[in-house]
């Protein structure tokens, strides 16, 4: 009889820990950073390769760059976290 009480107590403790863990996980809010884009001033021509665009953007003190279509033309846009 004493062993079944210990087993029931252990099961109850495990259940409470599981519920507390799940409740804590649902109340955590994560903020995601936005990316700001700026058209490159040094990139010339049609942007066909995002790696080339990123290399030019690094010369403009941006960490990254990507090709985007704007007005039916592919242009290089430099990107950084706002």
The first five atom37 places (N, CA, C, CB, O) and aatype in JSON, in Angstrom:
{
  "aatype": [20, 20, 20, 20, 20, 20, 20, 20, 20, 20, 20, 20, 20, 20, 20, 20, 20, 20, 20, 20, 20, 20, 20, 20, 20, 20, 20, 20, 20, 20, 20, 20, 20, 20, 20, 20, 20, 20, 20, 20, 20, 20, 20, 20, 20, 20, 20, 20, 20, 20, 20, 20, 20, 20, 20, 20, 20, 20, 20, 20, 20, 20, 20, 20, 20, 20, 20, 20, 20, 20, 20, 20, 20, 20, 20, 20, 20, 20, 20, 20, 20, 20],
  "atom_mask": [
    [1, 1, 1, 1, 1],
    [1, 1, 1, 1, 1],
    [1, 1, 1, 1, 1],
    [1, 1, 1, 1, 1],
    [1, 1, 1, 1, 1],
    [1, 1, 1, 1, 1],
    [1, 1, 1, 1, 1],
    [1, 1, 1, 1, 1],
    [1, 1, 1, 1, 1],
    [1, 1, 1, 1, 1],
    [1, 1, 1, 1, 1],
    [1, 1, 1, 1, 1],
    [1, 1, 1, 1, 1],
    [1, 1, 1, 1, 1],
    [1, 1, 1, 1, 1],
    [1, 1, 1, 1, 1],
    [1, 1, 1, 1, 1],
    [1, 1, 1, 1, 1],
    [1, 1, 1, 1, 1],
    [1, 1, 1, 1, 1],
    [1, 1, 1, 1, 1],
    [1, 1, 1, 1, 1],
    [1, 1, 1, 1, 1],
    [1, 1, 1, 1, 1],
    [1, 1, 1, 1, 1],
    [1, 1, 1, 1, 1],
    [1, 1, 1, 1, 1],
    [1, 1, 1, 1, 1],
    [1, 1, 1, 1, 1],
    [1, 1, 1, 1, 1],
    [1, 1, 1, 1, 1],
    [1, 1, 1, 1, 1],
    [1, 1, 1, 1, 1],
    [1, 1, 1, 1, 1],
    [1, 1, 1, 1, 1],
    [1, 1, 1, 1, 1],
    [1, 1, 1, 1, 1],
    [1, 1, 1, 1, 1],
    [1, 1, 1, 1, 1],
    [1, 1, 1, 1, 1],
    [1, 1, 1, 1, 1],
    [1, 1, 1, 1, 1],
    [1, 1, 1, 1, 1],
    [1, 1, 1, 1, 1],
    [1, 1, 1, 1, 1],
    [1, 1, 1, 1, 1],
    [1, 1, 1, 1, 1],
    [1, 1, 1, 1, 1],
    [1, 1, 1, 1, 1],
    [1, 1, 1, 1, 1],
    [1, 1, 1, 1, 1],
    [1, 1, 1, 1, 1],
    [1, 1, 1, 1, 1],
    [1, 1, 1, 1, 1],
    [1, 1, 1, 1, 1],
    [1, 1, 1, 1, 1],
    [1, 1, 1, 1, 1],
    [1, 1, 1, 1, 1],
    [1, 1, 1, 1, 1],
    [1, 1, 1, 1, 1],
    [1, 1, 1, 1, 1],
    [1, 1, 1, 1, 1],
    [1, 1, 1, 1, 1],
    [1, 1, 1, 1, 1],
    [1, 1, 1, 1, 1],
    [1, 1, 1, 1, 1],
    [1, 1, 1, 1, 1],
    [1, 1, 1, 1, 1],
    [1, 1, 1, 1, 1],
    [1, 1, 1, 1, 1],
    [1, 1, 1, 1, 1],
    [1, 1, 1, 1, 1],
    [1, 1, 1, 1, 1],
    [1, 1, 1, 1, 1],
    [1, 1, 1, 1, 1],
    [1, 1, 1, 1, 1],
    [1, 1, 1, 1, 1],
    [1, 1, 1, 1, 1],
    [1, 1, 1, 1, 1],
    [1, 1, 1, 1, 1],
    [1, 1, 1, 1, 1],
    [1, 1, 1, 1, 1]
  ],
  "atom_positions": [
    [[0.82, -1.2, 0.0], [0.0, 0.0, 0.0], [0.86, 1.26, 0.0], [-0.93, 0.0, 1.2], [0.55, 2.22, -0.71]],
    [[1.95, 1.27, 0.79], [2.83, 2.44, 0.86], [3.54, 2.67, -0.47], [3.85, 2.26, 1.98], [3.79, 3.81, -0.85]],
    [[3.86, 1.57, -1.16], [4.55, 1.71, -2.44], [3.63, 2.33, -3.5], [5.06, 0.34, -2.91], [4.08, 3.11, -4.33]],
    [[2.35, 1.98, -3.47], [1.43, 2.54, -4.45], [1.21, 4.05, -4.2], [0.08, 1.79, -4.4], [1.0, 4.8, -5.14]],
    [[1.26, 4.48, -2.92], [1.15, 5.9, -2.61], [2.36, 6.67, -3.13], [1.0, 6.11, -1.1], [2.23, 7.77, -3.66]],
    [[3.56, 6.07, -2.97], [4.77, 6.72, -3.49], [4.7, 6.82, -5.01], [6.04, 5.94, -3.07], [5.07, 7.83, -5.6]],
    [[4.21, 5.75, -5.62], [4.1, 5.74, -7.08], [3.09, 6.8, -7.54], [3.68, 4.34, -7.59], [3.34, 7.48, -8.54]],
    [[1.97, 6.94, -6.86], [0.96, 7.93, -7.2], [1.5, 9.34, -6.98], [-0.32, 7.71, -6.38], [1.24, 10.23, -7.79]],
    [[2.25, 9.54, -5.91], [2.86, 10.85, -5.64], [3.87, 11.22, -6.71], [3.53, 10.86, -4.28], [3.92, 12.37, -7.16]],
    [[4.67, 10.24, -7.13], [5.65, 10.49, -8.19], [4.97, 10.82, -9.51], [6.58, 9.28, -8.36], [5.41, 11.7, -10.24]],
    [[3.9, 10.11, -9.81], [3.17, 10.37, -11.05], [2.54, 11.76, -11.02], [2.09, 9.3, -11.27], [2.55, 12.46, -12.03]],
    [[2.01, 12.16, -9.88], [1.42, 13.48, -9.75], [2.47, 14.58, -9.91], [0.72, 13.62, -8.39], [2.22, 15.58, -10.58]],
    [[3.64, 14.38, -9.31], [4.73, 15.34, -9.44], [5.17, 15.47, -10.9], [5.91, 14.93, -8.56], [5.39, 16.58, -11.39]],
    [[5.3, 14.35, -11.57], [5.69, 14.37, -12.98], [4.64, 15.09, -13.82], [5.88, 12.93, -13.5], [4.99, 15.86, -14.72]],
    [[3.37, 14.86, -13.54], [2.3, 15.53, -14.27], [2.34, 17.04, -14.04], [0.94, 14.97, -13.85], [2.16, 17.81, -14.98]],
    [[2.56, 17.47, -12.8], [2.64, 18.9, -12.5], [3.83, 19.55, -13.2], [2.75, 19.11, -10.98], [3.72, 20.66, -13.72]],
    [[4.97, 18.87, -13.23], [6.14, 19.4, -13.94], [5.86, 19.54, -15.43], [7.36, 18.5, -13.72], [6.25, 20.53, -16.05]],
    [[5.2, 18.56, -16.01], [4.87, 18.6, -17.43], [3.92, 19.76, -17.74], [4.23, 17.26, -17.88], [4.12, 20.48, -18.72]],
    [[2.91, 19.95, -16.92], [1.94, 21.04, -17.12], [2.64, 22.39, -16.96], [0.76, 20.93, -16.13], [2.4, 23.31, -17.75]],
    [[3.5, 22.52, -15.95], [4.2, 23.79, -15.73], [5.13, 24.11, -16.9], [5.01, 23.75, -14.42], [5.24, 25.27, -17.3]],
    [[5.78, 23.11, -17.45], [6.67, 23.32, -18.6], [5.87, 23.77, -19.82], [7.45, 22.03, -18.91], [6.3, 24.68, -20.53]],
    [[4.74, 23.15, -20.07], [3.92, 23.52, -21.22], [3.35, 24.93, -21.07], [2.78, 22.51, -21.4], [3.27, 25.67, -22.05]],
    [[2.95, 25.3, -19.88], [2.41, 26.64, -19.66], [3.48, 27.7, -19.87], [1.82, 26.76, -18.25], [3.19, 28.76, -20.44]],
    [[4.69, 27.44, -19.44], [5.77, 28.4, -19.62], [6.12, 28.57, -21.09], [6.99, 27.96, -18.85], [6.49, 29.67, -21.51]],
    [[6.02, 27.51, -21.86], [6.38, 27.57, -23.28], [5.38, 28.39, -24.08], [6.48, 26.17, -23.86], [5.74, 29.0, -25.08]],
    [[4.13, 28.42, -23.66], [3.12, 29.14, -24.43], [3.12, 30.63, -24.13], [1.75, 28.56, -24.17], [2.59, 31.41, -24.91]],
    [[3.7, 31.05, -23.0], [3.68, 32.47, -22.66], [4.93, 33.2, -23.14], [3.55, 32.63, -21.17], [5.0, 34.42, -23.02]],
    [[5.88, 32.49, -23.69], [7.1, 33.12, -24.18], [6.82, 33.71, -25.56], [8.28, 32.1, -24.25], [6.35, 33.01, -26.45]],
    [[7.11, 34.99, -25.72], [6.93, 35.66, -27.01], [8.29, 36.02, -27.57], [6.04, 36.93, -26.87], [9.15, 36.56, -26.87]],
    [[8.48, 35.71, -28.84], [9.74, 35.98, -29.5], [9.53, 37.09, -30.52], [10.32, 34.7, -30.17], [8.63, 37.01, -31.36]],
    [[10.35, 38.1, -30.44], [10.27, 39.2, -31.4], [11.23, 38.91, -32.55], [10.61, 40.56, -30.72], [12.39, 38.58, -32.33]],
    [[10.73, 39.04, -33.76], [11.57, 38.83, -34.93], [11.99, 40.19, -35.48], [10.83, 38.0, -36.0], [11.19, 41.12, -35.57]],
    [[13.24, 40.27, -35.85], [13.76, 41.52, -36.4], [13.28, 41.69, -37.84], [15.31, 41.55, -36.34], [13.15, 40.72, -38.58]],
    [[13.02, 42.92, -38.21], [12.63, 43.24, -39.58], [13.88, 43.55, -40.39], [11.64, 44.42, -39.62], [14.87, 44.05, -39.86]],
    [[13.81, 43.25, -41.67], [14.89, 43.61, -42.58], [14.5, 44.88, -43.33], [15.19, 42.45, -43.58], [13.39, 44.99, -43.84]],
    [[15.42, 45.83, -43.38], [15.21, 47.05, -44.16], [15.98, 46.93, -45.47], [15.67, 48.31, -43.37], [17.13, 46.49, -45.48]],
    [[15.34, 47.3, -46.57], [15.96, 47.22, -47.89], [16.22, 48.62, -48.43], [15.07, 46.44, -48.87], [15.44, 49.55, -48.22]],
    [[17.35, 48.73, -49.12], [17.72, 49.98, -49.77], [18.35, 49.63, -51.11], [18.69, 50.84, -48.88], [19.24, 48.79, -51.18]],
    [[17.89, 50.27, -52.17], [18.45, 49.96, -53.48], [19.91, 50.37, -53.52], [17.65, 50.67, -54.6], [20.29, 51.45, -53.07]],
    [[20.74, 49.47, -54.07], [22.17, 49.72, -54.16], [22.46, 50.9, -55.08], [22.9, 48.45, -54.66], [21.82, 51.06, -56.12]],
    [[23.42, 51.72, -54.68], [23.83, 52.87, -55.5], [25.0, 52.51, -56.41], [24.19, 54.05, -54.61], [25.25, 53.21, -57.39]],
    [[25.72, 51.45, -56.09], [26.92, 51.09, -56.87], [26.7, 49.94, -57.85], [28.03, 50.73, -55.93], [27.51, 49.77, -58.76]],
    [[25.64, 49.15, -57.67], [25.41, 48.0, -58.54], [24.94, 48.49, -59.9], [24.36, 47.03, -57.92], [24.02, 49.3, -60.0]],
    [[25.58, 48.01, -60.94], [25.25, 48.42, -62.32], [24.69, 47.24, -63.09], [26.5, 48.99, -63.04], [25.16, 46.12, -62.94]],
    [[23.68, 47.49, -63.91], [23.12, 46.45, -64.76], [22.0, 45.68, -64.1], [24.18, 45.51, -65.18], [21.52, 46.04, -63.02]],
    [[21.59, 44.6, -64.77], [20.52, 43.74, -64.28], [21.06, 42.82, -63.2], [19.88, 42.93, -65.43], [22.14, 42.23, -63.36]],
    [[20.33, 42.69, -62.13], [20.75, 41.83, -61.02], [20.33, 40.39, -61.31], [20.14, 42.33, -59.66], [19.14, 40.07, -61.25]],
    [[21.29, 39.55, -61.61], [21.01, 38.15, -61.91], [21.5, 37.22, -60.81], [21.65, 37.76, -63.23], [21.05, 36.08, -60.72]],
    [[22.42, 37.69, -59.98], [23.01, 36.85, -58.95], [22.98, 37.58, -57.6], [24.47, 36.46, -59.32], [23.56, 38.65, -57.45]],
    [[22.28, 36.98, -56.62], [22.2, 37.61, -55.31], [23.56, 37.61, -54.61], [21.18, 36.89, -54.44], [23.81, 38.47, -53.76]],
    [[24.44, 36.68, -54.95], [25.77, 36.69, -54.33], [26.59, 37.88, -54.83], [26.52, 35.36, -54.62], [27.33, 38.48, -54.05]],
    [[26.47, 38.23, -56.11], [27.15, 39.42, -56.62], [26.56, 40.69, -55.99], [27.05, 39.49, -58.16], [27.28, 41.62, -55.63]],
    [[25.25, 40.7, -55.86], [24.56, 41.83, -55.24], [25.04, 41.99, -53.79], [23.02, 41.64, -55.28], [25.32, 43.11, -53.35]],
    [[25.14, 40.89, -53.05], [25.58, 40.94, -51.65], [27.01, 41.46, -51.55], [25.47, 39.55, -51.01], [27.34, 42.19, -50.62]],
    [[27.87, 41.08, -52.5], [29.26, 41.54, -52.49], [29.32, 43.06, -52.69], [30.07, 40.82, -53.58], [30.1, 43.74, -52.02]],
    [[28.52, 43.58, -53.6], [28.48, 45.03, -53.83], [27.91, 45.73, -52.6], [27.65, 45.36, -55.09], [28.39, 46.79, -52.2]],
    [[26.89, 45.16, -52.01], [26.27, 45.77, -50.82], [27.26, 45.82, -49.64], [25.02, 44.98, -50.4], [27.21, 46.76, -48.85]],
    [[28.13, 44.84, -49.53], [29.13, 44.87, -48.46], [30.09, 46.05, -48.65], [29.91, 43.55, -48.41], [30.61, 46.58, -47.67]],
    [[30.33, 46.47, -49.89], [31.17, 47.65, -50.12], [30.44, 48.93, -49.74], [31.61, 47.72, -51.59], [31.06, 49.97, -49.55]],
    [[29.11, 48.84, -49.62], [28.29, 49.98, -49.2], [27.94, 49.9, -47.71], [27.01, 50.06, -50.03], [27.03, 50.57, -47.25]],
    [[28.67, 49.07, -46.98], [28.49, 48.9, -45.52], [27.15, 48.28, -45.14], [28.63, 50.23, -44.83], [26.58, 48.61, -44.1]],
    [[26.64, 47.39, -45.97], [25.47, 46.59, -45.65], [25.94, 45.15, -45.47], [24.37, 46.7, -46.76], [26.87, 44.73, -46.16]],
    [[25.32, 44.39, -44.58], [25.77, 43.01, -44.39], [25.32, 42.05, -45.48], [25.28, 42.51, -43.07], [25.92, 40.99, -45.63]],
    [[24.27, 42.38, -46.24], [23.75, 41.43, -47.22], [23.01, 42.18, -48.32], [22.81, 40.4, -46.55], [22.73, 43.37, -48.2]],
    [[22.71, 41.46, -49.4], [21.96, 42.03, -50.5], [21.26, 40.94, -51.28], [22.86, 42.84, -51.42], [21.71, 39.79, -51.29]],
    [[20.16, 41.29, -51.95], [19.4, 40.33, -52.75], [18.83, 41.01, -53.98], [18.27, 39.7, -51.91], [18.56, 42.21, -53.97]],
    [[18.66, 40.21, -55.03], [18.02, 40.7, -56.25], [16.5, 40.69, -56.05], [18.42, 39.85, -57.48], [15.95, 39.72, -55.54]],
    [[15.84, 41.76, -56.46], [14.39, 41.85, -56.42], [13.89, 42.46, -57.72], [13.92, 42.69, -55.2], [14.58, 43.26, -58.35]],
    [[12.68, 42.06, -58.11], [12.07, 42.61, -59.31], [11.28, 43.86, -58.94], [11.15, 41.57, -59.99], [10.42, 43.84, -58.06]],
    [[11.6, 44.95, -59.63], [10.9, 46.21, -59.41], [10.64, 46.83, -60.77], [11.72, 47.19, -58.47], [11.58, 47.06, -61.54]],
    [[9.38, 47.11, -61.09], [9.0, 47.67, -62.38], [9.53, 46.83, -63.54], [9.51, 49.11, -62.5], [10.07, 47.36, -64.51]],
    [[9.36, 45.53, -63.43], [9.78, 44.55, -64.44], [11.28, 44.48, -64.66], [9.1, 44.85, -65.75], [11.73, 43.9, -65.65]],
    [[12.07, 45.06, -63.78], [13.54, 45.01, -63.89], [14.1, 44.41, -62.61], [14.14, 46.44, -64.15], [13.61, 44.68, -61.51]],
    [[15.14, 43.59, -62.76], [15.8, 42.99, -61.61], [16.85, 43.97, -61.09], [16.46, 41.61, -61.97], [17.77, 44.35, -61.8]],
    [[16.68, 44.37, -59.83], [17.59, 45.34, -59.22], [18.17, 44.78, -57.94], [16.87, 46.67, -58.94], [17.59, 43.89, -57.32]],
    [[19.33, 45.31, -57.56], [20.01, 44.89, -56.36], [19.56, 45.75, -55.19], [21.53, 44.96, -56.55], [19.63, 46.97, -55.24]],
    [[19.1, 45.08, -54.13], [18.7, 45.77, -52.92], [19.58, 45.31, -51.76], [17.21, 45.52, -52.61], [19.73, 44.12, -51.52]],
    [[20.15, 46.26, -51.06], [20.96, 45.95, -49.89], [20.05, 45.78, -48.69], [22.01, 47.06, -49.63], [19.02, 46.44, -48.57]],
    [[20.46, 44.88, -47.79], [19.59, 44.51, -46.67], [20.34, 44.6, -45.36], [19.03, 43.1, -46.87], [21.51, 44.21, -45.27]],
    [[19.67, 45.13, -44.34], [20.2, 45.13, -42.97], [19.04, 45.05, -41.99], [21.07, 46.38, -42.69], [17.91, 45.36, -42.35]],
    [[19.33, 44.64, -40.77], [18.31, 44.57, -39.73], [17.97, 45.98, -39.28], [18.79, 43.7, -38.53], [18.86, 46.77, -38.98]],
    [[16.7, 46.3, -39.23], [16.25, 47.64, -38.82], [16.48, 47.87, -37.33], [14.76, 47.85, -39.14], [16.17, 48.94, -36.82]]
  ]
}
